Amino acid sequence: MVKTLDAAALGVAVGESGDDLRVVLINTREFGMVLSAGLGARDAALAEGVFHKDRAVIHASVELTDGAGFLARFKRTFAYQRLAARGNAPDAALERCFAALIDFGRSEAAGTTGEVVLELAADKAGLRGSVTSRPCEAAPTRLARPIAKIDKLIHPEKIGIIGVSANGMNFGRIILKNLMGSGCPKERLVIIRPEETEIDGVKCVESLAALPAKLDLLIVAVPSGAVYPLVDEIIATDKVHAVMLIPGSLGETEASREPAAALAARINAAHGKGDGGPVFLGANCLGVVSHPGGYDSWFIPLERLPKPQKKAKRNSVLLSQSGAFMITRLSRNPWLDPAYMLALGNQTDLTHGDLLTYFTARDDIETIGIYVEGFKDGDGLDFVRAVRRAVAGGKQVVVYKSGRTDAGAAGVMGHTASVAGDPVLFESVVRQAGAMVAEDVDTFDDLFYIAGAFHHKTIGGNRVGGISGAGFEAVGIADSTVAETFRLEMGELTPATVAKVQQILVDKKLDALVTVRNSIDINPGADDECHLSITEAFAQDPNIDAVVVGMDPTAPSVMALVESKLRPGWDLANPKSSLHLFPPIVERNDKPIVAIVDGGPLYDTMAAGLMDKGVCVFRNCMRGTKALTRYVEARLYADTLKGK
């Protein structure tokens, strides 16, 4: 039974159900106690899919909010703004009500579970309406995983593999080839395979029991039916610290769900003994790439996905339930270049919360990207706790969750045995914790990339400068500064900056064609030097916090080609080209500068060359400005969380 909570404790006058707003405190399967507030029941039924983010309803983990903070977010909703328009928004009463529910939710979180629903009307005198409650089913508990052993998983000294074919190219053999191809010495490897002494020069042993010493990591690439007895053997022999389960179908089909659940229960029980037993990554797991650990265990041949270093210092991690998600992200944008990439699969053991908790504590990691299909019971709360610690500690977290529709949720269950959950609640709770939540894959790519590019840049405010020699780009930059919950402002240039830009235009004989403003169209006749000089002038203006500059690669005066036949030497190799002059400008200015290289394959070399040298490049102005807008919003919000 839910504990008693009367209306008086919430500052609510008992009466008939109101319909101005609806407030719900519920113990959710993923996040524990969550407080929600928004439109009243009648309007809420009509609101789905109509309102922008935070307009119909907001959600927050009671652990990560308070009455004042929740009220501040609630003021974005249509329900509150309608009350305010009528002069009936009792802020003090609402804050007391929210605070009381949050306190109650925190006390309930460790005890009995339940749901409290308020259907309220509001006026200047306060709140009136009805309060109802009902019990909810308690979520099952899991033992804590010994997540310190994740260090053995990503920095193993000794790696074992089981399931390597001696004469064919199965997944196990491909993994072996990738391990060696990524620079992992044969001496660090051992194959568990009876009746063989070596494969590809790597020593074989007949069984786990025959291992001379405990393995840091065992990679399991056997058929799914062989996994069940093998896991029991791994636990019983205590010969392994960490295990990577590659096989799929465990818990993803109707026939496998019961035996997979029993397997997870046996792994869970092992965590209650001795040093906690081994940790398991997977099943249905692509594997791990650990550049600091010196190995690549993905079963994608290296010839299909080379991983050249694109950052001077790798300082990010990519966690994903889907291996294919990581493969396509890296193939499309190798400049993401994470230090670690781990596929979680169906979370038989290690969860999103476990891995995020581990990487949050690592000083060498600055940006964390995560693809989520679903959470194990209660793990969403561990996840948002880790998000909050990461962001409050100066890290950046970018999340994309699939299963946003009924059809997508059904697909999630078939892929990694996950329950997708309410996507609106997920996004609201995770954003409130401090993460950037992407609504689609392209947005995830953009946010993860821009977060890595600008982690060490100063975000001083929301004022942006826009520059381009293409009129549509100058307008497009300005048009793309508004997101659903935030907007950038076009900063007002100081007189000194206006004079500086005017002189640049005079020197380039463009002053009769261009009016100095923000955003500015500097004319297709502007060359590289003109673009870059005006960019730096904007970046040094105290009224500008970030700059977006269209590099106009198709313009005749810009050195954007590998080779120019019309103007020999007027190309990327020229020391006066943007490829050579732009990177120092980015380096010496503390504000974010986004470069736009909008053009076809002829200009891929220009874009790639700038990115290789640390310039943040997008291939169209709308996408680049939208990413900057979302990023600035997240950084400014993160500043409010530091020290909490």
C-alpha positions in Angstrom: 0.0 0.0 0.0 1.1 3.5 -0.7 1.6 5.6 2.5 -1.0 8.1 3.3 -0.6 11.6 1.9 -3.4 14.0 2.5 -4.3 17.1 0.6 -3.4 19.4 3.5 0.2 18.2 3.3 0.3 19.4 -0.3 -1.4 22.7 0.4 -4.4 21.7 -1.6 -8.0 22.5 -0.6 -10.2 19.4 -0.9 -12.9 19.8 -3.5 -14.1 18.5 -6.8 -11.4 17.4 -9.3 -9.9 20.4 -11.0 -8.8 20.5 -14.6 -6.3 23.3 -14.8 -3.4 21.0 -14.3 -2.5 17.4 -13.5 0.4 16.5 -11.2 1.5 12.8 -10.8 4.1 11.2 -8.6 4.7 7.7 -9.7 7.3 5.0 -9.1 8.4 4.1 -12.6 10.0 0.9 -13.7 13.1 2.6 -15.0 13.7 5.8 -13.0 12.0 5.1 -9.6 10.0 8.1 -8.3 9.3 10.6 -11.0 7.2 13.8 -10.6 5.2 14.9 -13.6 3.1 18.0 -14.1 1.2 19.5 -17.1 -2.2 19.9 -18.7 -5.3 18.7 -16.9 -6.7 15.3 -17.8 -9.2 16.6 -20.4 -6.6 18.6 -22.3 -3.9 16.1 -21.8 -5.9 13.6 -23.9 -5.7 16.0 -26.8 -2.1 17.1 -26.3 -0.2 14.1 -27.5 1.9 15.0 -30.5 0.6 18.6 -30.6 2.9 20.5 -28.3 6.6 21.1 -28.4 8.9 19.8 -25.7 8.1 20.9 -22.1 4.8 22.5 -23.2 2.3 19.8 -22.5 4.0 18.1 -19.6 7.4 18.0 -17.8 8.9 15.1 -15.8 11.8 14.9 -13.3 13.4 12.4 -11.0 12.6 13.4 -7.5 16.3 12.7 -6.6 17.5 15.4 -9.0 15.1 18.3 -8.5 13.5 20.4 -5.8 10.3 22.5 -5.5 11.9 25.7 -6.9 13.7 23.9 -9.8 10.6 22.0 -10.8 8.5 25.1 -10.7 11.0 26.9 -13.0 10.6 24.1 -15.5 6.8 23.9 -15.1 6.6 27.6 -16.1 7.4 26.5 -19.6 4.2 24.5 -19.9 1.0 25.7 -21.5 -0.9 24.8 -18.3 1.1 27.3 -16.3 1.1 30.0 -19.0 -2.7 29.7 -19.3 -3.0 30.2 -15.6 -0.6 33.2 -15.7 -2.6 34.7 -18.6 -5.7 34.5 -16.4 -3.9 36.0 -13.5 -4.3 32.7 -11.6 -0.8 31.3 -11.3 -0.2 30.8 -7.5 3.6 30.3 -7.7 4.1 29.9 -3.9 1.4 27.3 -3.6 2.7 25.4 -6.6 6.2 25.4 -5.2 5.0 24.1 -1.8 3.0 21.4 -3.5 5.8 20.3 -5.7 8.3 20.3 -2.8 5.9 18.2 -0.6 5.5 15.6 -3.4 9.3 15.5 -4.0 9.9 15.0 -0.3 7.3 12.3 -0.2 8.7 10.7 -3.3 12.2 10.5 -1.8 10.9 8.9 1.4 8.8 6.4 -0.7 11.7 5.5 -3.1 13.3 3.3 -0.5 10.1 1.8 0.8 6.7 0.9 -0.6 5.9 2.0 -4.1 2.9 3.9 -5.2 1.3 6.6 -7.3 -0.2 9.9 -6.2 -2.4 11.8 -8.7 -3.6 15.4 -8.2 -6.3 16.9 -10.5 -6.2 20.5 -9.6 -7.7 23.9 -10.3 -5.7 27.0 -9.4 -6.4 30.6 -8.6 -4.6 33.4 -6.7 -5.8 31.9 -3.4 -4.0 28.6 -4.0 -4.9 25.1 -5.2 -8.0 23.1 -4.9 -9.0 19.7 -6.2 -8.7 16.0 -5.5 -5.8 13.8 -4.4 -5.9 10.0 -5.1 -3.4 7.3 -4.6 -2.9 3.7 -5.5 -0.3 1.0 -4.9 2.1 0.1 -7.7 4.0 -3.2 -8.2 7.6 -3.1 -6.8 10.3 -3.6 -9.4 12.6 -6.6 -8.7 16.1 -5.8 -7.4 19.5 -6.9 -8.8 22.7 -7.2 -6.9 25.3 -4.5 -7.5 27.7 -5.4 -10.3 31.4 -5.1 -9.4 31.9 -2.3 -11.9 35.5 -1.8 -10.9 36.1 -4.9 -13.1 35.1 -2.9 -16.1 38.7 -1.8 -16.0 39.8 -5.4 -16.7 37.3 -5.4 -19.6 38.7 -2.3 -21.4 42.4 -2.6 -20.3 43.1 -6.3 -20.3 46.6 -7.7 -20.0 45.5 -11.3 -20.9 42.7 -12.0 -23.3 41.1 -15.4 -24.0 38.9 -16.3 -26.9 36.5 -19.2 -27.2 34.8 -20.1 -30.5 37.7 -19.6 -32.9 37.5 -21.8 -36.0 40.8 -23.6 -36.8 40.1 -23.6 -40.6 37.3 -21.2 -41.3 36.6 -17.5 -41.0 33.9 -17.5 -38.4 33.2 -14.6 -36.0 35.7 -15.9 -33.5 38.4 -16.0 -36.1 37.6 -12.5 -37.4 37.8 -11.3 -33.8 41.2 -12.9 -33.5 42.4 -11.3 -36.7 41.1 -7.9 -35.5 42.8 -8.2 -32.1 46.2 -8.9 -33.8 45.5 -6.3 -36.6 44.8 -3.6 -34.0 48.3 -4.2 -32.5 47.5 -6.6 -29.7 50.5 -8.9 -29.3 50.0 -12.6 -29.6 51.5 -13.0 -26.2 48.5 -11.3 -24.6 46.2 -13.8 -26.3 45.1 -17.4 -25.6 42.5 -19.5 -27.4 40.4 -22.0 -25.5 40.0 -24.9 -28.0 40.8 -28.6 -27.4 42.8 -30.6 -29.8 44.7 -27.6 -31.1 48.0 -26.2 -30.0 47.9 -22.9 -31.9 45.8 -20.9 -34.4 47.4 -18.1 -36.4 50.4 -18.3 -34.0 48.3 -17.9 -30.9 48.6 -20.6 -28.2 45.5 -22.8 -27.5 44.5 -24.5 -24.2 42.0 -27.2 -23.9 39.6 -25.6 -21.3 39.1 -22.8 -18.9 40.3 -25.1 -16.0 43.6 -25.6 -17.9 44.4 -21.9 -17.9 47.6 -21.3 -15.9 46.4 -17.9 -14.6 43.2 -15.9 -14.4 42.2 -14.1 -17.6 41.3 -10.4 -17.5 38.9 -10.8 -20.4 37.3 -13.8 -22.1 35.6 -13.2 -25.5 32.8 -15.7 -26.1 31.9 -16.3 -29.7 30.2 -19.7 -29.6 26.7 -20.6 -30.8 24.0 -19.2 -28.5 22.9 -22.7 -27.3 26.4 -23.3 -26.0 26.4 -20.1 -23.9 24.3 -21.4 -21.0 26.6 -24.2 -19.8 29.7 -22.1 -20.7 28.6 -19.3 -18.4 28.1 -21.8 -15.6 31.6 -23.0 -16.2 33.0 -19.5 -16.2 31.4 -18.8 -12.8 32.4 -22.1 -11.3 36.0 -22.1 -12.4 36.6 -18.4 -11.3 39.2 -18.1 -14.1 37.9 -14.8 -15.6 37.5 -11.2 -14.4 35.4 -10.0 -17.3 33.4 -11.7 -20.1 32.2 -10.5 -23.5 29.2 -12.4 -24.8 29.0 -12.0 -28.6 26.1 -14.4 -29.4 22.7 -13.1 -30.1 19.2 -14.6 -29.5 19.6 -14.8 -25.7 16.3 -13.3 -24.5 15.4 -11.8 -27.9 13.1 -14.7 -29.1 10.0 -16.1 -27.3 11.7 -19.5 -26.8 14.9 -18.0 -25.3 13.4 -15.5 -22.8 12.9 -18.0 -20.0 16.4 -19.6 -20.2 18.0 -16.2 -20.7 16.3 -14.8 -17.6 17.5 -17.9 -15.6 21.0 -17.3 -16.9 20.9 -13.6 -15.9 19.7 -14.7 -12.4 22.7 -17.1 -12.1 25.1 -14.3 -13.1 23.4 -12.0 -10.6 23.7 -14.5 -7.8 27.4 -14.8 -8.5 27.8 -11.1 -7.7 26.9 -11.9 -4.1 29.8 -14.2 -3.5 33.6 -13.6 -3.0 34.9 -10.6 -5.0 31.6 -10.4 -6.9 32.4 -12.8 -9.7 33.0 -11.9 -13.3 31.2 -9.1 -15.1 29.5 -9.9 -18.4 29.1 -7.5 -21.4 26.3 -8.5 -23.8 24.9 -10.8 -25.0 24.1 -9.9 -28.6 27.3 -7.8 -28.4 29.4 -6.5 -31.2 32.4 -6.2 -28.9 34.7 -3.5 -27.7 37.3 -1.1 -29.2 39.7 0.2 -26.6 42.4 2.4 -28.0 44.0 2.9 -24.5 43.7 -0.9 -23.9 45.3 -1.6 -27.3 42.7 -3.9 -28.8 39.8 -4.1 -31.2 37.4 -7.1 -30.7 34.7 -6.1 -33.1 33.8 -8.8 -35.6 33.8 -6.3 -38.4 37.0 -6.8 -40.5 39.3 -3.9 -40.2 39.4 -3.5 -44.0 35.7 -2.6 -43.8 36.0 -0.1 -41.0 39.5 1.3 -40.4 39.9 3.5 -37.3 42.6 6.1 -38.0 43.3 8.6 -35.2 41.5 11.8 -35.9 41.9 13.6 -32.6 45.2 14.7 -31.1 43.9 13.3 -27.8 41.1 10.7 -27.8 38.9 11.7 -24.9 35.4 10.4 -25.5 33.5 7.1 -25.2 30.6 5.7 -27.2 28.3 3.2 -25.5 25.6 1.5 -27.6 23.1 -1.3 -27.3 23.4 -1.7 -31.1 26.7 -2.5 -32.6 25.5 -1.4 -36.0 24.7 2.1 -34.6 28.4 2.5 -33.6 29.7 1.1 -36.9 27.6 3.5 -39.0 28.3 6.5 -36.8 32.1 5.9 -37.1 32.0 5.1 -40.8 30.1 8.3 -41.6 32.1 10.5 -39.2 35.5 9.2 -38.2 36.2 12.5 -36.5 34.0 11.3 -33.6 37.1 9.2 -32.8 36.2 7.8 -29.3 38.9 6.4 -27.1 36.5 3.5 -26.2 33.5 2.0 -28.0 31.5 -0.6 -26.2 28.4 -2.5 -27.4 26.1 -3.4 -24.5 23.7 -5.8 -26.3 20.9 -7.0 -24.2 22.4 -6.1 -20.8 22.4 -9.6 -19.4 24.6 -8.2 -16.7 26.4 -4.8 -17.2 23.9 -2.0 -17.8 23.8 1.5 -19.2 23.9 2.8 -15.6 26.9 0.6 -14.8 29.0 1.7 -17.7 28.0 5.4 -17.5 28.9 5.3 -13.7 32.3 3.8 -14.5 33.2 6.3 -17.3 31.9 9.3 -15.3 34.6 8.6 -12.7 37.4 8.6 -15.3 39.4 11.8 -15.6 40.5 11.1 -19.1 37.0 11.1 -20.5 35.3 14.4 -21.4 32.4 13.4 -23.7 30.1 10.4 -23.5 27.7 9.4 -26.3 25.1 6.7 -25.6 22.5 4.9 -27.7 19.7 3.4 -25.6 17.0 1.0 -26.6 15.7 0.3 -23.1 16.7 0.0 -19.4 16.7 -2.9 -17.0 14.3 -2.3 -14.0 15.6 0.5 -11.9 18.7 1.1 -14.0 17.3 4.4 -15.4 17.7 5.9 -12.0 21.4 4.8 -11.8 21.7 6.2 -15.3 20.4 9.7 -14.5 22.4 9.8 -11.3 25.5 9.2 -13.4 24.4 11.8 -16.0 24.0 14.4 -13.2 27.5 13.6 -11.7 29.1 13.6 -15.1 27.6 17.0 -16.1 28.1 18.6 -12.7 31.7 17.4 -12.9 32.3 19.1 -16.3 31.7 16.2 -18.7 29.2 16.2 -21.6 26.7 13.5 -22.2 24.8 13.0 -25.5 22.0 10.4 -25.6 19.8 9.0 -28.4 16.9 6.7 -27.5 15.2 4.5 -30.1 11.7 3.0 -29.7 9.9 6.4 -29.9 6.9 4.9 -31.6 4.8 1.7 -31.0 6.4 0.0 -34.0 9.9 1.1 -32.9 9.3 -0.1 -29.3 8.2 -3.5 -30.7 11.4 -3.7 -32.8 13.5 -2.8 -29.7 12.1 -5.8 -27.8 13.0 -8.1 -30.7 16.6 -6.7 -31.0 18.0 -6.6 -27.4 15.3 -7.9 -25.2 14.7 -4.4 -23.9 11.5 -2.6 -22.8 11.5 0.8 -24.6 9.5 2.8 -22.0 7.7 6.2 -22.4 9.9 8.2 -24.8 8.5 11.6 -23.6 9.2 10.8 -20.0 12.6 9.4 -20.9 13.6 12.6 -22.7 12.3 14.9 -20.0 14.0 13.1 -17.1 17.3 12.6 -18.9 17.5 16.3 -20.1 16.6 17.4 -16.6 19.6 15.4 -15.3 21.8 17.4 -17.7 22.2 15.3 -20.9 21.7 16.4 -24.5 19.0 14.2 -25.8 18.9 13.8 -29.6 15.6 13.2 -31.4 17.2 11.4 -34.3 20.4 9.8 -35.4 21.7 12.8 -37.4 21.2 15.1 -34.4 23.1 12.6 -32.2 26.0 12.7 -34.7 26.0 16.5 -34.7 25.8 16.9 -30.9 28.4 14.2 -30.2 30.7 15.8 -32.7 30.2 19.4 -31.6 30.6 18.5 -27.9 34.0 17.0 -28.6 35.1 20.0 -30.7 34.1 22.6 -28.1 34.5 21.0 -24.7 37.4 23.3 -23.9 35.8 26.4 -25.4 34.1 29.0 -23.2 30.3 29.4 -23.5 29.7 32.9 -22.2 26.1 33.3 -23.3 23.7 32.9 -26.2 24.8 35.6 -28.6 25.9 34.4 -32.0 27.5 36.0 -35.0 26.8 34.9 -38.5 29.0 35.4 -41.6 28.8 34.2 -45.2 29.3 35.3 -48.7 26.2 33.5 -49.7 23.0 35.4 -48.9 20.9 32.3 -48.2 23.5 31.2 -45.6 23.6 34.5 -43.8 19.8 34.3 -43.5 19.8 30.5 -42.9 22.2 31.0 -39.9 19.8 33.5 -38.4 16.8 31.3 -39.1 18.3 28.3 -37.4 19.0 29.9 -34.0 15.7 28.8 -32.4 15.2 25.4 -30.9 12.1 24.1 -29.1 13.3 25.0 -25.6 16.0 27.6 -26.3 17.2 30.3 -28.7 20.4 32.0 -29.7 20.3 35.8 -30.2 22.1 37.6 -33.0 24.6 39.7 -31.0 24.8 43.4 -31.5 28.2 44.3 -32.8 30.2 47.0 -30.9 31.1 50.2 -32.8 34.7 49.1 -32.7 33.9 45.8 -34.5 31.8 47.5 -37.1 34.7 49.9 -37.8 37.1 46.9 -38.0 34.9 45.0 -40.4 34.2 48.1 -42.5 38.0 48.6 -43.0 38.4 44.9 -44.0 35.7 45.4 -46.7 37.4 48.7 -47.8 40.7 46.9 -48.2 39.0 44.1 -50.2 37.1 46.7 -52.3 33.8 45.2 -51.1 32.6 48.2 -49.0 30.2 49.5 -51.7 28.5 46.1 -51.9 28.2 45.1 -48.2 26.5 46.6 -45.2 28.1 45.7 -41.8 25.5 43.9 -39.7 24.9 40.6 -37.9 24.3 38.3 -39.7 26.4 39.6 -42.6 26.5 38.7 -46.3 30.1 39.6 -47.3 29.5 38.9 -51.0 30.7 36.0 -53.2 33.7 38.2 -54.1 35.2 37.7 -50.6 38.4 35.6 -50.5 39.8 33.4 -47.8 41.5 36.3 -46.0 38.3 38.3 -45.9 36.2 35.4 -44.5 38.8 34.7 -41.8 39.5 38.4 -40.8 35.9 39.1 -40.3 35.4 35.8 -38.4 38.1 36.8 -36.0 36.8 40.3 -35.6 33.4 38.8 -34.7 35.0 36.3 -32.3 36.8 39.1 -30.5 33.7 41.2 -30.0 32.6 41.2 -26.4 28.9 41.0 -27.5 29.4 37.8 -29.4 29.7 34.4 -27.7 30.0 32.1 -30.7 30.5 32.5 -34.5 29.1 30.6 -37.5 30.9 31.3 -40.7 30.0 30.0 -44.2 33.3 29.3 -46.0 31.6 29.6 -49.5 33.7 26.9 -51.2 32.1 27.4 -54.6 32.9 31.1 -54.6 35.6 31.9 -57.2 37.9 33.8 -54.8 38.0 31.0 -52.2 40.8 28.5 -52.3 38.7 25.4 -51.9 39.9 23.0 -54.6 42.6 20.4 -54.5 43.8 21.8 -57.8 42.5 24.9 -59.7 43.0 24.7 -63.5 41.6 28.2 -64.1 43.8 29.8 -61.5 46.9 27.6 -60.9 48.1 27.8 -57.4 44.7 29.2 -56.1 44.0 26.0 -54.2 44.2 24.2 -50.8 48.0 23.9 -51.0 48.4 27.7 -51.1 49.7 28.9 -47.6 47.1 31.7 -47.7 44.2 29.2 -48.0 41.7 28.7 -45.2 43.1 25.2 -44.8 46.3 26.7 -43.4 45.1 30.0 -41.9 41.8 28.9 -40.2 43.2 26.4 -37.6 45.4 29.0 -35.8 42.4 31.3 -35.5 40.4 28.5 -33.9 43.2 27.7 -31.6 43.9 31.3 -30.3 40.2 32.2 -29.8 38.4 30.9 -26.7 34.9 31.1 -28.3 33.3 28.4 -30.4 33.6 28.9 -34.2 31.6 26.7 -36.5 32.8 26.6 -40.2 30.2 25.7 -42.9 31.6 24.0 -46.0 28.4 23.6 -48.1 29.2 21.9 -51.4 29.5 18.5 -53.1 32.3 16.0 -53.3 34.7 18.5 -54.9 34.9 20.1 -51.4 35.3 17.0 -49.3 39.0 17.4 -49.1 38.7 21.0 -47.8 36.2 19.9 -45.2 38.2 16.9 -44.1 41.4 18.9 -44.0 39.9 21.5 -41.7 38.4 18.9 -39.5 41.8 17.0 -39.3 43.3 20.3 -38.0 40.7 20.8 -35.3 38.2 23.1 -37.0 34.5 22.3 -36.3 33.0 21.8 -39.7 29.4 21.2 -40.8 28.3 20.7 -44.4 25.2 23.0 -44.2 24.5 26.2 -42.3 21.1 25.1 -40.8 22.5 21.8 -39.4 25.6 23.5 -38.0 23.7 26.4 -36.3 21.0 24.1 -34.9 23.7 21.9 -33.4 25.4 25.0 -31.9 22.1 26.2 -30.5 21.4 22.8 -28.7 25.0 22.7 -27.5 25.0 26.2 -26.0 21.7 25.4 -24.2 23.2 22.3 -22.7 26.4 24.0 -21.6 24.6 27.0 -20.0 22.3 24.5 -18.1 25.3 22.5 -17.1 26.8 25.6 -15.5 23.8 25.7 -13.2 24.4 22.1 -12.1 28.0 22.4 -11.2 28.6 21.9 -7.5 25.2 20.3 -6.9 
